[in-house]
Amino acid sequence: MTEQYEVVIIGGGPAGLGAALYTGRSMMSTLVLEKLVVGGQLTLAADVDNYLGFDEGIMGPDLVEKMKVHAERFGAVIRSEEVTDITVEGVLKTVHTGSGQYSAPIVIVASGATHRKLEVPGEKELSGAGVSYCATCDGPFFRDKRLVVVGGGDAAMTEGIFLTRFASEIKLIHRRQGFRAQAIHIEELRNHEKVEFILDTVVTEIHGDKSVQGVTIKNVQTGDERRLECDGVFVFIGHDPNTGFLKTLLAEHAGGVIPTDMNMETDIKGLYAVGDVRKGSYRQISTAVSDATVAAMHAERRIKTLLGAD
């Protein structure tokens, strides 16, 4: 049996909860579907120091709880289910999960993205305790600290440049000699007095008890291993948008980012993409909530045209 809502939101992170707040305040029946835990990657953040209004910072899980309670206060229903597909018939979109299906004229995709991991010992254990995937989020916590940056693309270079504002020294580790990044970013980082490039090298282990204390690195050409002492490891080897379930509806974008217009709407009327899944996203809490606000406010107007109320 298909349950009917006016809005179905896929993803329970800041983007999804932000959208649910606004659609709920607009008196639209709203369902939020989250496959893992409400809050997404924000639940792994030990400290959030770049979200307006919390001048002394706030723990990630605490901020998640505040967002969840706020969205539920305005009627959002939150369920733990994984979306497997979306189909469209007329103006209605049907969201399929392993437990059932839900129909609505408005669907907001806020399923986020997953940072690619090194998949080495110590990474999972020290995530949020020195292992980070966001310089903008965590860089200020590493003032005058020794950092390792892993990656060879634009993200590694630009985030590495940002980290030079805080770190006392940075070792950039890349598995080959060549880079995917733009030359201007490479040269800016390479020429910085705080930065040393260590190429043809991978990180094989991250060490530390309660926080990062060092890494083991291995030269892929010689096989030689050694330990580097450091206080933090920033990993920038890419991220994968959680959009594989769009295989039927947007096959060309399934597994990738989704292009939208300025209202966060896709080419399909009533289907929106916000936060990390949207093409051009800055992948910040504040921009995710901003995307969600725009989408939800536009959706309130869009639903009237879809249902012929205008």
C-alpha positions in Angstrom: 0.0 0.0 0.0 1.3 3.4 -1.0 1.3 6.2 1.7 0.5 9.7 0.5 2.3 12.8 1.5 2.7 16.2 0.0 6.5 16.2 0.4 8.9 13.3 0.7 12.5 14.2 1.6 15.3 11.7 1.0 18.0 12.2 3.6 18.0 13.3 7.2 21.1 15.5 7.4 21.1 19.3 7.8 19.7 19.7 4.2 16.9 17.3 4.7 15.9 18.5 8.2 16.2 22.1 7.0 13.8 21.4 4.1 11.4 19.5 6.5 11.3 22.6 8.8 10.1 24.9 6.0 7.7 22.4 4.4 6.3 21.7 7.8 5.9 25.3 8.6 4.0 25.7 5.3 1.6 23.1 6.6 2.6 20.5 4.0 2.5 16.9 5.1 6.2 15.9 5.2 8.0 12.6 5.4 11.8 12.3 5.9 13.5 9.1 4.9 17.1 8.4 6.3 18.8 5.1 5.6 21.3 5.4 8.4 21.2 7.8 11.3 19.5 11.2 11.4 22.2 13.9 10.9 24.4 12.1 8.4 28.0 13.0 8.5 27.3 15.8 11.0 26.9 13.1 13.7 30.6 12.4 13.4 31.7 16.0 14.0 33.2 16.4 17.4 33.0 20.2 17.3 31.1 22.5 14.9 32.5 26.0 15.0 31.3 27.4 11.7 27.5 27.4 12.1 26.0 30.8 12.9 24.5 31.3 16.3 26.8 29.0 18.3 29.5 31.4 19.2 31.3 28.9 21.4 30.8 25.9 19.0 28.5 22.9 19.4 29.0 19.2 19.3 27.8 17.7 16.0 25.3 15.2 17.6 23.9 18.0 19.8 23.3 20.2 16.7 21.6 17.2 14.9 19.3 16.7 17.9 18.3 20.4 17.9 17.6 20.2 14.1 15.6 17.0 14.4 13.4 18.3 17.3 12.8 21.6 15.4 11.7 19.8 12.2 9.4 17.4 14.2 7.9 20.3 16.1 6.3 21.4 12.8 5.0 17.9 11.9 7.8 16.2 10.0 7.6 12.4 10.2 11.1 10.8 10.2 11.6 7.2 9.4 14.7 5.0 9.0 14.4 3.5 5.6 16.7 3.2 2.6 15.4 4.5 -0.7 15.9 2.1 -3.6 14.2 3.9 -6.5 11.9 6.8 -7.6 9.3 6.5 -10.3 7.0 9.1 -11.8 3.4 8.9 -13.0 1.8 12.2 -13.9 2.6 14.8 -11.3 3.2 12.2 -8.6 6.6 10.7 -7.7 6.7 7.4 -5.9 9.6 6.8 -3.6 10.4 3.1 -3.2 12.1 1.6 -0.1 12.8 -1.8 1.2 9.8 -1.4 3.5 7.2 0.3 1.4 6.5 3.1 -1.0 5.5 6.7 -0.6 3.8 9.0 -3.1 4.1 12.8 -3.3 4.0 15.6 -5.9 7.2 17.1 -4.3 10.4 15.1 -3.6 13.5 16.7 -2.3 16.7 14.7 -2.6 19.0 15.6 0.3 20.8 12.3 0.6 24.3 13.8 0.9 27.6 12.4 -0.1 30.1 10.0 1.3 33.8 11.0 1.6 36.1 8.5 0.1 38.2 6.9 2.8 41.8 5.8 2.9 40.5 2.5 4.4 43.6 2.1 6.6 44.0 1.1 10.3 43.3 4.0 12.6 41.2 6.1 10.2 37.8 5.1 11.5 38.9 5.1 15.1 40.3 8.6 14.9 37.7 10.2 12.7 36.8 13.4 14.4 39.8 13.1 16.7 42.4 14.4 14.2 41.2 12.7 11.0 39.1 15.1 9.0 37.6 15.5 5.5 36.9 19.2 5.6 39.5 22.0 6.1 36.9 24.7 6.4 35.1 22.8 9.1 38.1 21.7 11.2 41.1 23.8 10.1 40.8 26.3 13.0 41.2 23.5 15.5 44.7 22.8 14.3 46.4 26.2 14.9 50.2 25.7 15.1 49.8 22.0 14.6 51.6 19.6 12.2 49.3 18.3 9.5 49.3 15.6 6.8 47.1 16.3 3.7 46.3 13.3 1.4 45.3 13.8 -2.2 46.2 15.2 -5.6 43.2 16.9 -6.9 41.8 20.5 -6.7 40.2 19.8 -3.3 43.5 18.7 -1.8 45.3 21.7 -3.1 42.8 24.4 -2.3 42.0 22.9 1.1 45.7 22.6 1.7 46.2 26.2 0.9 43.4 27.1 3.4 45.1 25.0 6.1 48.4 26.9 5.8 46.6 29.7 7.7 46.6 27.5 10.8 49.2 24.7 10.6 52.8 25.1 11.6 53.8 22.6 8.8 52.0 20.5 6.2 53.1 17.3 4.5 51.2 16.7 1.3 51.0 13.0 0.5 50.1 11.9 -3.0 50.3 8.4 -4.5 51.9 9.4 -7.8 54.0 12.2 -9.4 51.3 13.7 -11.5 48.3 15.7 -10.2 44.7 16.2 -11.3 44.6 19.7 -9.8 44.9 23.0 -11.7 48.6 24.1 -12.1 48.0 27.4 -10.3 46.8 25.6 -7.2 49.7 23.1 -7.3 52.3 25.8 -7.6 50.8 28.0 -4.8 50.9 25.1 -2.4 54.3 23.7 -3.5 55.9 27.1 -3.1 54.5 27.7 0.4 57.2 27.7 3.1 55.1 25.5 5.4 54.5 22.8 2.8 56.5 19.8 1.7 55.3 17.4 -1.1 55.9 13.7 -0.6 55.1 11.9 -3.8 54.7 8.3 -5.0 53.6 7.7 -1.5 50.5 6.4 0.4 49.4 6.4 4.0 49.2 2.9 5.3 48.2 3.5 8.9 47.2 6.4 11.2 48.5 6.3 14.8 47.1 7.7 18.0 45.3 6.8 21.2 42.7 9.5 21.8 43.9 11.7 19.0 46.2 11.5 15.9 49.9 11.3 16.8 51.4 10.2 13.5 51.1 8.2 10.2 53.0 5.4 8.5 53.7 6.2 4.9 55.0 3.9 2.1 56.8 4.7 -1.1 55.0 2.8 -3.8 58.1 2.7 -6.0 60.6 1.4 -3.4 58.3 -0.2 -0.8 60.1 1.8 1.9 58.0 2.6 4.9 58.5 5.3 7.6 56.6 7.1 10.3 55.7 10.8 10.2 54.8 12.5 13.4 51.7 14.8 13.0 48.7 16.1 14.9 46.1 15.8 12.2 45.3 14.1 8.9 43.1 15.7 6.2 41.9 13.3 3.5 40.8 14.8 0.1 40.6 11.9 -2.3 37.1 12.5 -3.5 33.5 12.0 -2.5 30.6 10.0 -3.8 27.1 11.5 -3.9 24.5 9.2 -2.5 22.3 9.2 -5.6 22.5 5.7 -6.9 18.7 5.2 -6.3 18.0 7.7 -9.1 18.8 4.9 -11.7 15.2 5.0 -13.1 14.4 8.7 -12.8 17.7 10.4 -13.6 19.8 7.6 -15.0 22.4 10.0 -16.4 23.0 11.5 -12.9 22.6 8.4 -10.8 25.7 8.1 -8.6 26.8 11.6 -9.3 25.8 15.2 -8.5 22.5 16.6 -9.8 22.2 19.8 -11.8 19.5 22.2 -10.7 18.2 25.7 -11.4 18.4 28.6 -9.0 15.4 27.2 -7.1 17.1 23.8 -6.6 14.7 22.2 -9.0 15.7 19.6 -11.5 14.4 19.3 -15.0 11.5 17.3 -13.5 9.0 19.7 -12.0 8.6 19.0 -8.3 11.9 17.2 -7.9 14.6 19.1 -6.1 18.2 18.4 -5.1 19.9 20.2 -2.1 23.1 20.0 -0.2 26.0 17.8 -1.1 24.1 16.0 -4.0 23.6 19.3 -5.8 26.0 20.3 -8.6 28.0 23.3 -7.4 27.5 22.6 -3.7 30.1 24.0 -1.2 29.3 21.0 1.1 28.9 23.2 4.3 26.2 22.9 6.9 25.1 26.5 6.2 24.9 26.1 2.4 23.0 22.8 2.8 20.4 24.6 5.0 20.3 27.5 2.5 19.7 25.1 -0.4 16.9 23.4 1.6 15.3 26.7 2.4 15.2 27.8 -1.2 13.8 24.4 -2.4 11.1 24.2 0.3 9.9 27.7 -0.3 9.7 27.2 -4.1 8.1 23.8 -3.5 5.2 25.5 -1.7 4.5 27.4 -4.8 5.2 24.5 -7.2 2.7 22.2 -5.5 -0.1 24.5 -6.4 0.7 24.4 -10.1 1.3 20.6 -10.1 -2.1 20.0 -8.5 -3.9 22.6 -10.5 -4.7 24.9 -7.6 -3.7 28.1 -9.5 
